[in-house]
């Protein structure tokens, strides 16, 4: 099974959160389209059909790998959850 790159997943989740906040503050068509594209990308990358499941899987991936890499110098913190 292929496992997505942890840094890419973190970047996508960060961008997703930023776009969600931007859309909540003011509906902008270009941001809405980018959010839709990013949601699709996260779903494909995490092997899910819905964004909520994709975020949950991405969070689990970051937590699991974060714990194992903490011994290698990373702090194990995630940007979600």
N, C-alpha and C positions, 0 to 999 in steps of 0.2 A: 504494500500500500504506500502510495506517495504521501509524504507529509509536507504541507506548505512551509515555506521559509518563515520562521518566527518574526523576523524583522518586517517582512512584507505584510504579514497579517497585522502586526501592530500598527504599521503605517495606514493600512486600509481602515482599520477600526478607528483610528484617530481622525482620519478624513471623514468617515461616516458620521462620527459624533459631531464634528464641526459643521457639516452640512445639515444635519438634523436641527442643530441649534439655529443656524442661519435661516432655515425654512420656518422654524417656529416663530422667529422674530419678524420675518417678512418673506412672503411668498415671491420667489424670483424664479421665472421659468428655466433659466439656465442652470441654476442650482438644483432645481427639481429634477431636471434631466440628468445631471451629474450624480445626484443621489440615487436615481433609478439605475444608472449604469453601475455605480459602485455596489449597490445592493446585489445586482446580478453577479458581479465579479466575486463578491464574498460568498454568495451561495454556491457558485461553481467551485471556487477554491476549497470550500469546506465540505462539498458534497451534499448539500441540502437543497430543498426546494423552497424554503422560506427564510426570510432575513432573521427572524427571531432565533430559529434553529442554528443558522450560520453564526450569529453572534455568540450563542451559547457554546458551540463547538470551538470557535476561535478563542473564547475565553478559557475553555478547558485546555486547549492546546498550549496557550501561553502560561497557564498555571502549572501544567505538567512539565513542560520543558523548562520553565523558569526555575522550578525546584531542582531539577537535575543540573542546570547550568549555574545555579547559585554557588556551587562549590568551585566553579571555574571562574569566578569573579563577577558574575552578574548578580544583581540584587533580587531577582525573582519577582519584581513588581510588574503588574499589568496596567493597561490603560482602560480596562473595562471592569465592570462588576463592582 
